[in-house]
Amino acid sequence: MNKKKIMMTVALVVTMIVSMVGCNKATSPTSDTSVTNGLKNPNIVYLSQDTEVNTRDVTKYAAQASAIKNYEEKNNGKITFVYSPYGEKTGKLAAMLAAGNPPDVYAPIDGFPQYAMNEYAQPIDNLINLKDPIWKDVKDAYDATEWIGKHNFVVINKGASDVLWYNKTLFENNGLETPYDLYKNGNWNWDTFRDSAIKLTQDSDGDKVIDQWGFSSGPEAFIATTGNDLVKINGKSGTIENNLKNTDVVRALTFFQEAGPGKFNIIQPDLNAYMNDFQKGKLAMVMGATWGDTVWWKDLMAKGQCSFVPAPKDPNSKDYYVGGSAELWMIPKGAANPEGAAAFYTELRKATIDPEVDKIANKSLETRGWKTQEIEMNNELKKLNYTYSFFGGVGTLGSDRWGMWYDLRVAGTPVQTVLEKHNNIWNTEIDIATGKIKPVHKEVAAKTGTPVIDGIVDDAWKDAQEITTDQEKTTSDIATAKTKVMYDSDTLYVLAQVSDKKIMNDNVNAYEQDSVEIFLDENKTQGNAYDTNTVQLRIGADGKMTGGGLGWEDGKRATALTSSVKKVDGGYIIEAAYKFKGVKAKAGSSMGFNISVNDEEVTGKKKGTSIFNPDGGYSNSTPSKFGLVNFK
């Protein structure tokens, strides 16, 4: 193989990924020069996405557990765990930073470049000697995550971000070469991948409805095989460029779009069914992490009926690229013991490249059903060229891509149409992330008051400020609402007088029916992810109430929402009351807030949305797109 040309553009992985797939073989550490010996304070705080019991279990987290044990024994120290589940830990970090007691040790989700730009992650150059031989094999990832001459992240490991899982039985039953055989024969590329998917997309029972699909994925893995990412990040100069219209990116997106209903129709259209369908043998191939068998297709792996290979090679590329992930950790700004954190990270890196720890990691892989083929393939992945992808760490680009993938995969919308729709959104998000422009946060004043929730506009609302949801509309002829907000110490009250020519609630999906949605961020994080105090509330024109977001707690918070709906000439009126979860409202304080109106058309599909604070359609995924409610 030619000398690697590592293409840098971004992706973050949490600890779980690399610790489960095993460790890179590298030269074992021969020195302790990475940090100053003799810590003044050997005690550190670790904000972890798993429980202390699990994290200290060497059979679950070989490198981490070993590093924790070694650190505490060598330094006579104590690691205190603060547990926060994966989906909530970003919000937990924000809360700890705001309270002035951040952890010392933390593995961020999509941390680069955003945590370097906003200085949430402090530079490590004076704390860790990156010239120590233990860091040699991850130098490329350190180079990729440099920001204006500084390193704000500790790179513990690197690996492939996605692989292609395939159902062995489906290939064998159809007399096809498996992806493993094609890879070993040097013939595994986009073309042979698509040919396999075409042959495995079938109407198995003859009812003229496809019930077995060739594959399921987004296009990220195909883009990565071209050696490109959706953004170009120059960490040395601190610049970020939109790369959506790059020739190779467009070619990969076109390959993906043509797999949809517009041409080959070999990609499963249901964005949420791939896990179950792959497990049930209704899906031949799926892109996913190497730890996919621990969560989604345990039974298949246990029976030896599935395996994985790298993403298919781009036939136009000289070298073989795959999506790469850098396992990034950080020392948050204001951490009480940065020296202790640096010493722990040194122990963690040593454990990661320790052959004995690697044996433990491989043993855990065997208990999951991995055979020699999977372990060898896992090592094979380390020989390929990595395209690091960090666009998820730039504003809300990680959320916006889902809209693009839906248009390409399900709707079959032409690539150029999709790119024209999203190109300006990406340019704006990049400008906001880099500080060239400020995000829009429209404000509404809420007066104190306790209205009766009966769908009738009483005098309590008389002097409340009125706002409208016509600040951003997906189409010109769309339902809108005049809205007012009030509060008392533990409850937010919302009045929405909706103008809607034809009220409909026929669609099976609540979010596509005539309804009002309220978004609330009690901690006013204005961040890129929901935390447990951020919620999405929905009241249908038919009176049905639903919700979403971590703050909804899978419906456990439903009793906190009450509402009343009254139909009137030209529309309907909604009054709602929502009891705050973790914060008391008081004069002079603010919360993140947005409100929108969903409009269903006569065909039973969602016609569009109108909204108070312009959000590009992403209030349901990021509080950074909310406006503000100011309590008077």
N, C-alpha and C positions, 0 to 999 in steps of 0.2 A: 504494500500500500504506500502511496505517496505520502510525504510528510503532511501531517494534518494542517489544514487551514481552518482554524476554529472560527466560526462565524458568531459574533457576539451581538445579541439583541435581547432578551431578558427572561426568565421564568423563575419563579420561586417555588421551592418545595418545602413542605413542612417536614419535620423530623421523621415522621412515620414512613415516608416513601423510601428514603435511602436505608434506614435502619432495618426495614423489612426485606429489601432486595439483596442485602449483603453489603460488603465493603470492598472498596478498591484495593487491589494488591499494590502496595507501594513500599518503599524502603522504610523499615521500622525506625522510629526515632532513636537518635543516639545522643541527644543533648537535652538539657532543660533550660536552654537560653531564651525561650520565647517570652518568658516573663521574669520579673525580678523574684529571686528566691526570698522566702521569709515574709509572708503576708502579715501586715499589721492587723487585718481583720479577715479571718478565714470564713466568715459566715456570709452566705449570699441568698438572695430570694429569686426563685425560678417561677415565672408565670408559664404553666404547663398546660397543654391541651389534653393531657390524660392524667389519671389519678396518680398519686405518689406510689401506691402499691404497684400499679402496672409499670410505671416508668422505672422503678427499681428492679423490675423482673428481667433478668438477663435473657430469658427465653422469648420475651416480647420485644425488648429494645436492647439488643446485645451491646452496642457501642455506648449508648447513654447510660445504661445500668453500670457498665464497667467504669465509665468515666466518673460517675457519681461516687462509686465506692472508692476509687483511687484518689479522687480529690479530697474526700472527707478524711481518709486515712492518712494521706501525706501531709495535710495541713491541719489536722486535728480540728476540722471545721464542720459546719452544719449547713446543709442546703434545705431551706424552707420552701415548701411547695405552695403555690397559689394555683388552684385548679380552675380552669375555665374551658368548656368544650370548644372544639375547633371553630364552630360557627359563631361563637360568642367572644372569642379571645381578643379580636381586634377592638371591640367595644370595651372590653375589660381593661386593655392597655390604655385606651384613651381616658377612661375613668381614673385609673391610677396615676397617669400623667397629670390630669387636671387636679387631683387631690395632693399632688406633690410627693407621692410615695411610689414611684415607678419601680418595677422589678430590676434586678441586675442582669438576669438572663431571660432571653425571649427569642423565639423563632417566628418572624413575621409572616403574614400572608400577603403576597404581592407587595413586599416592602420596598423594593427598588423599582424606580428611582424615588418614589414619593417620600419615603422616610429620610432619604438623604437630602432632598430639596427642602423639606419642612423641618429638618434638623431634629427629628424624633430619635434618630440613631446617631450617636456620637462617634466621631472618628476613633479608630482603633490603632492608628499608626504608631502612636507613642506608648501603646500598651502591649502590643504583640509584635514580635520580631518576625516579619513576613519573609525574611531571608533564611530563616531556619529551614533545614531540609524537609521537615515534616509537611511544609506547605507547598512543596515543589509541584506536585501533581495537580494542584488546583489553582496554579498561578493564572491560567487563562480566565478562570471564573473571577478571580480577584481583579484582573484587568478589565473584565466586562462590567464590573460593578463599582469601578472607580467613579467618583463624582467631584469634578473640579479639583483634582490633585489629591483627594483624600479617599481613604477606604473607610466606609461607615458600616460595613458588614463583615462578619467572620464567615468564611466559606469552609464548612466542615467537610463537604463531599460534593460530588457531582455525579450525574447519571442521566440515562434517557428518561424524558418526561412521559412519553407514551410509547406503547408497543401495539402491535396488531395481534389480538387474540383470535383464534379460529377454532371452530368445532371440528375435531378430527373425524368424528363419525359421519358428518354430512359430506365431507370431502371423500371419504372412503366409499360411502354408499353410492356416490355419483361417479366413481372411477376417476377422480381428479387428483393430480399431483397436489400435495399439501403445500402451503406456503413455506414450511420448513424445507421440503425437498427442492422447491423452486429457489429458495435462498441459497441452499448448499450448492446448487448447480449454477449459481450466478445468473439466474433468470427471474429474479423477484423484483418487479418494477411496476410502475403504474399500469402498464398495458396488461401484464399477466394477472395483476390484481383485479383489474376490471373484467377481464375475460372470465376469471373464476366467479366473480360476483354475478355476472350475467347468467352463467350456467346454474348457479345456485339460487337464483330468484325464481320461484316456482309457484304455480297453482297446484298444490299437491292433491286436492280432492276434486278438481275439475269443476268448481262452481264459478269459474271466471273471476275469482277474487284471489289476489296473491296472498298466500299465507306463510310463505317462507322467503325471507329477504336475504340478499347477498351481503349487505353490510350496513353498519350504522356508525356515524361519527360526525364530527365537525371537520372543517378543512384545515385546522391548524397543523396537523401532522404532515399533510401534503405540502403546505407552505414551507414548513421547516425543511423538507427534503430538497427544496431549491436553494437552501442556504440563506433564506431571508426571513424577516419578521415583519409584522404589520406596522412597526415604527422603526426608525433609525435613531439610536441613542449614541451620542458622542459624550461619554462621561468626562473626558478631559476638558472639553470646552463648556459642558453643561447645556447641551442643546439636544432637542428632540424634534424629529421630522416625521411627518405623515408619510407612510410608505404604501398606502392602499393601492396606488396606481403604478407601482413597480411592475415591470413587464412580467417577471417571474411570478409575482404574487397574483397578478391577473390570470396568468396561465393556470396556476394551481386552483384558483377560485372557479375558473371555467371548467376544469376537469371535475371539480366537485359538483358544480351546478348541472352539468350534463348527466350526472348520475341520477338526478331527480326526475320528476314527472315529465319534464320537457323533452327528454331524449331517451335515455336508457332505462329509467325507472327501476333502478336496482337498489336504491337506498331506502331504508325503512322510514316512512314519513312521520311516525309518532316519535316525538322527541323524548318522551318519557318511558318508552316501553322496552328500550334495548336491553336493560339488565335482566328483566324477566324472560324476554324472548330468547336471549342467548342461552340462558340457563335451561329453557324448555326445548331447545333445539329448533327454534323457529327463525334463528338468525345465524348466518354462517360465520361472519367476521365482524369484529368491533374494535375500535381504537380505545385503549384504556391504559391505566397505569399498571405496572408490574404487580402491584398489590391488589388488583381487581378480584383475584380469586379469593381473597380473604373476606370480601364483602358481598359480592354479587353472584359469583358462580362457584361457590364452594363445592357443591355436589359434583359438578362436571370435573373439577380438578381432582377431587378425591377418587373419581372413577377412571381417571386418566383419559378423559374424552376431550380435553382442550389443551392447548398449548399456545405459545406466542413466538413471534418473530419481530424484527424491526419493521418499521413502516416501509412500504415498498419504495424502492429507489426512483428518484426522478430520472427518466430516461435521457433528459437533456443535460444532466449534470455529470461532470467528469468524476467527481468524488461522491462518496456515499455520505449524505447528511441525514441526521435524525434530530428530532426535537430534544434539546438538552435542558436539564434542570440543575440549578445550583442550590445546594442546601444552605440557606443563609440564616445566620443568627445575628443578633445585635445586642449592644449595650445601650439601653434607652437613655436619652438625655435626662440628667438629674439623678441617675442611679446612685445609690448610696455607696456601692462598693465596686467600681469599675475594675480595680486591680484584681479583686477576687473573681469577677466574671471572666477576665482575660485568662487567669490561671485555669479556670474550669474549662474554657474553650480549648486550651492547649491539651488538657487531659482528654477532652472529647475527640479531638483530631487524632491524638495518639491511639486511642482505642479504635477509632474508625479504620486505621491502617494497620492494626495489629493482627497478624495472621491467626493467632489463637482466638481472638474475638471473632474473626471472620469464620472460623470453623463453627463457632456457636451459632452465628447467623445462618450459615448454610444448613445446620442441623434443624433449625426452626423451619427453614424452607422445605426440608424433606417431610416434616410433620404435616405440612399443608398439602402434600401430594406431589411436590416437585420431584422429578426424576433427573437422571443425568442430563437428558436433553435440555431441560429448562435451566438447570444450573450452568451448563456450558453456554447456552444462548444468552443468559444473563451476563456472563463474562465477555461474550462476543460483542454485546452492546457497547462495552467500554472501549472497543477498538475503533468505533465509528466517529465521524466528525459531528460535533454538537452545534446545533443552532439554538442559542439561548434566546428565549422569548420573554420580554419584560413589559409588553404593552399593558398587561393587567395592572401594573403599578403606576399607570399614567391616568389620573382622573377617573372618569367612568368608562374608559374604553373597554375594560373587561366586561361591563354590562352591555354596552352598545353592540358588541359583536354578536350577541345572541339574536338581535333583530336581523342582522345581516344573514346569519346562518339560516334563520327561519325563511326569509325571503328566497334564498337560493335553494334550500333543501326541500321545503314543503310547497311553497308557492311556485317554484320554478322560474322566478323572476330573472330576466337577463342580467348578466354580471354588471354591465356598464350602467344599467338603471339603478342597481343596488348601490354601486359605488358613488354615483352622482348624489343619491339620497343621503349617504352617510359621510361623504368626504368633508363637507362643511362642519358636520358635528365633530369629527375627529380633529379638524383644524382648531375649532373653538376649544375643545377639551385640552388639547396640547397647550394652547395659549393660556388657558386658565391654570393648568398645572405648572407652567413655567413662569407664571406671574405677569405675563404680558397684558392680560385683561383680568378684571375681577368678575367672579361669578355673580349672577343675579339672585338676590334674596329679597323679594318683595315683602313688605311688612303690613300687618294688620294689627290694629289696637283692639284689645279685649277689655271691656269694662266689667266690673263685678256685677253679679246678678244671678238669680236662680229662677229661670223660667219654668213654666209647667210644660212638660214634654207631651204634647197632645196634637201636634200638627197644626195648631192655630197660632197665628202671630199675635201674641199679647203685648201689652204696653211695656213689659220688661225689655223688649228689643228696641224700643223707640229711639234711643240715643246712641245705639251701638253703631260703630263704623261699618259701612257697607262696602264690600268688595265684589268683584265679578270673576267668573272663570273664563273670560274671553281673552286672557292675555296670551294664550297660545291655543290654537285650534287646528286639528288635523285636517279638517275640511271647512269650507266657509259656512255651509248650511248645517250647523251642528247644535245640539242642545247645550244651553249654558245656564248658569245659576247666579243669582244675587245672594250673597252670603254675609252673615254676621256671626261674631264670636263673642261669647261671654264666659266668665269663670267664677268659681269660688275656690276655696283653698284646695279642695281635692277633686274637683270635677271641671272638665271643659264642656261647654255647651255650644252647639253649632246649629245655625238656621240656614237652610238652603232652599230658596224659592226657584225652582227649575222651570225654565221655558222649554217645552218639548211638544212639538206638533202632534206626535203619535207615540203614545206610551206602549212599550213592548217589553215582555219578559219571557220570550219564547226559547232563547238559546239555552243549551244545557249548561254552559259555562256562566257563572254569576258575573264574571268580569266583562262579559260581552253583552249583558243585558242593560236596560235603562237603569242607572244607579248613580249614586254619589259616593265618592271615595274620599276619606279623610286620612291624612298622613301626619303622624305626630312623633317628634323626636324629643322626649322629655329632657334629655341631657344636653340638647343642642350641640351634638358632636359635629354636625355638618361634615361627617366623614363619608367614606365610600362604601360603608357596609352597615347594615342594621345591627344594633345590639339589643339586649333584652329590654331596653326601655324605648325601643322604636317600634311603631306599630302601623299597620295599614288596616283601616276600617272601611267596610262597604255596606251601604244600606240600599237595597233595591227599591225601585218604584212600587214593587209588590209587597214591601215591608220586610223581606227576608234580610237577615244580617249575617255577614261573613267577615272574615278577617285574614290577616297574613302578617308575615314578619316575625322575627324572634320574640318580640313583645307580645304577640298573640298567643304564644305558647301552645301551638297546635289546638287552639280552641279553648284552652283552660281559662283564658281571660274573657270569654264570651259574656260572662255575667257582668263584666265591667261596662258593657255597652247596652244602652237602652235607646229606643228611638220610636218615633211615630211618623206615619206617612199619610198625607191627605191629598187626594187628587182634586185639582181645581181646573177651571177653564184655561186651556193653553199649557198645562203642565202638572206639576205636583210640588208639594211642600214637604220637606223633611226637617224634623227637629231631632237632634241627637244629644245624648249626654254620655261622656266617657270618663270613668274614674281613673285618675292618674295612678300609675303603678308604683313609682319609687320616688316621686318628687312632689312637693307641695308648691302650688303656684302662689306667688306673692307679688305685690306691686313692685315694679322696677325690674322684674325678671322676664326672661323670654324662653320660648321653646321653638324648635323647628316645627313648621306647619305648612301643609299644602292641602288643597281641596280640588277635586276634579269631578267632571260629569261624564259618564259613559253613555253613549247613544246607540241603541240597537236599531237597525233599519228593517224594512218590511221583509227582507229576505231571511231574517233570523240571524244575520251576522252583525258583528259590531261595526257600526258606521264610522265611529271615531270618538275623540275625546276633546273636551275643553278643560282648561286648567288655570288656576290662579297664578302660580309661580312657574314660568317657563322651565320645562325640564327635559324636553326632547323625548319624553315618554319613559323616563327612568326613575320616577319617584318611588316606584314599587321595589327598587333595588338599591337605591343610594340616597341617604339623607342629605348629601351635598346638593341635591336638587330641590330641597324644600325651601320655602320662604320662612318667615318668622311671625310668630304671634307674640306681641308685646303686652304684658299684663299691666294695666293701669290702676 
